[in-house]
Amino acid sequence: MSGNNRNNVHIGAEVKIVLKKDQRSGKLTEGVVEKLLTSSPTHPHGIKVRLESGEVGRVKEIL
């Protein structure tokens, strides 16, 4: 499922995100969504979320 639509991303979902510092390399970080930070229904680079670990990034994959 695409991480570009807010409807697909839910609190408690397992996702892979790309952190700001990893945007060039494209390295993904796996975790559980704690909070949705993007308010718009879609975003071309992925919905921004905060993971339970406190890391913030854009959703690339929903597991």
MIRODREN-713338 format. One record per residue (C-alpha): residue number from 1; x, y, z. Coordinates in steps of 0.5 Angstrom, whole numbers. Example, Ala and Ser with C-alpha at 12.3 -4.5 7.8 and 13.67 -1.06 7.14 Angstrom:
<pts>
PT    i     xx     yy     zz
PT    1     25     -9     16
PT    2     27     -2     14
</pts>
This chain:
<pts>
PT    i     xx     yy     zz
PT    1      0      0      0
PT    2      2      7     -2
PT    3      4     12      4
PT    4      2     18      0
PT    5     -5     17      2
PT    6     -7     19      9
PT    7    -13     14      9
PT    8     -8      9      8
PT    9     -4     11     15
PT   10     -6      9     22
PT   11     -4     10     29
PT   12     -1      3     31
PT   13      1      1     24
PT   14      7     -2     22
PT   15     11      2     17
PT   16     18      4     14
PT   17     20     11     13
PT   18     25     15     11
PT   19     28     20     16
PT   20     30     27     14
PT   21     38     25     15
PT   22     37     19     10
PT   23     33     22      4
PT   24     39     22      0
PT   25     41     15      1
PT   26     34     12      1
PT   27     35      8      8
PT   28     29      6     11
PT   29     27      5     18
PT   30     22      1     21
PT   31     17      2     26
PT   32     10      3     29
PT   33      6     10     28
PT   34      5     14     34
PT   35      2     20     31
PT   36      0     23     24
PT   37      4     30     23
PT   38      1     31     15
PT   39     -6     34     15
PT   40     -7     34      8
PT   41    -10     28      5
PT   42     -4     26      0
PT   43      3     28      0
PT   44      7     26     -6
PT   45     13     24     -2
PT   46      9     21      3
PT   47      5     22     10
PT   48     10     25     15
PT   49      9     21     22
PT   50     12     20     29
PT   51     14     13     31
PT   52     14     10     38
PT   53     21     11     38
PT   54     21     18     37
PT   55     23     18     30
PT   56     20     23     25
PT   57     20     21     17
PT   58     16     20     11
PT   59     12     14     10
PT   60     15     10      4
PT   61     12      3      6
PT   62      6      0     10
PT   63      7     -7     12
</pts>
